[in-house]
C-alpha cells in the first residue's frame, strides 16, 4: 500500500529509477552531526522532497548558475565534517553555494574561482551589509523616482537631447555612478521614468549590462596574458604608459 502511494507522487523520470520506488526518507540536513554514520545518509532527494523553492532558497536564487549543487547537500557534509569556527576551502567556488551554507552554520570559508564574475557573485552573496543603510538608499531611490515622475505627464524618449533629461542624468547615487556608464545610466533612468511598470525589466537590464562589462574586462585580461605568453610583451596599462611618455 505504501509503495503504491509513493509511486503516485513520483515524476516520470523518477519512476524509471528503481531506488526512487523505495519508501526510504531522504536525510534531513538539520539532523546531521559529526556522529552520523556515512552509510545512514540518504542523499537521493525527489522533486517532492526538495521543491525548487527549497533548492534555491534566499540568496541561492540571486543569479542563475548552471551545474551548481543544491545547498542541502553542502549543508549535510558541512555538518558532518566541520564544526563552528573551523574553516572550509572551496577551490572552485562557482556561485558560492558552499560559502553561503558555511556562513549559515558559523563556519569560516575561503573560495577561489577563475571567473571574475563568479567571484563578484560570491562576494555579493556573502558580504556583510548595513541593512538600515540599504533601506534608506532604497527609500531614497523610490522618493527620487516619484519626484521625477510627478511633475511630468509626458513620455520621454531614450534618445532625446541631453537637455531634456538633464535632471535625470545628474544622479547623486555613488552606487549608480560607480557601476554604470553615464550614457547607460541616463537611458535606463529615462526608460523607467517614462513608464514605472518597466522598472523591473530595467533593473534586470542593469544587471545584464554589468555582467557584460565584467565579461569584457575578463576577455581583455585573457588577451593581455596571451600576448605576454606569445610575444613576451607586457601591454597592461599600456595606454597609461603612453600618456606619461607624452
Secondary structure, DSSP 8 states (H G I E B T S, - for coil): -HHHHHHHTS-HHHHTSGGGGS------GGG--TTS-GGG------TTTS-HHHHT-GGGGSS--TT---HHHHHHHHHHH--TT-EEEETT-TT-HHHHHHHHTT-EEEE--S-HHHHHHHHHHH----HHHHHHHHHHHHHHHHHHHHT--S---TTS-GGGGHHHH----HHHHHHS-HHHHHHHHHHHHH-GGGHHHHHHHHHHHHHHHHHHHHHHHHHHHHHHHHH----TTHHHHHHHH-
